[in-house]
Amino acid sequence: AAHFDHLDLPGFESWMRGQADEERAHAYRIFDFVLDRDGRVELGGIDAPAGEFGAVLETMQTTLDHERRVSAQINDLYELALGENDFPAQ
């Protein structure tokens, strides 16, 4: 979002902020799910995001690739829940 703000592309900036909000909401759903099941949430460090980005199309392709990786991880969690017959997780 900051990158697009810097490029004076408010539509892209707003869209990216919305995506970030959505991802935080997803993270909190997982966080709350673990807590509701008396689990312990352990948060580890993450690498800082890139500070430089390419052209708009390149940036959006990187965003799409990341979304695909995250979706695959969620699918893996769902598959694990199926294998464990963990119906609430499904």
Secondary structure as GFF3:
##gff-version 3
##sequence-region A 1 90
A	DSSP	alpha_helix	2	6	.	.	.	ID=ss1
A	DSSP	alpha_helix	10	36	.	.	.	ID=ss2
A	DSSP	alpha_helix	56	83	.	.	.	ID=ss3
###
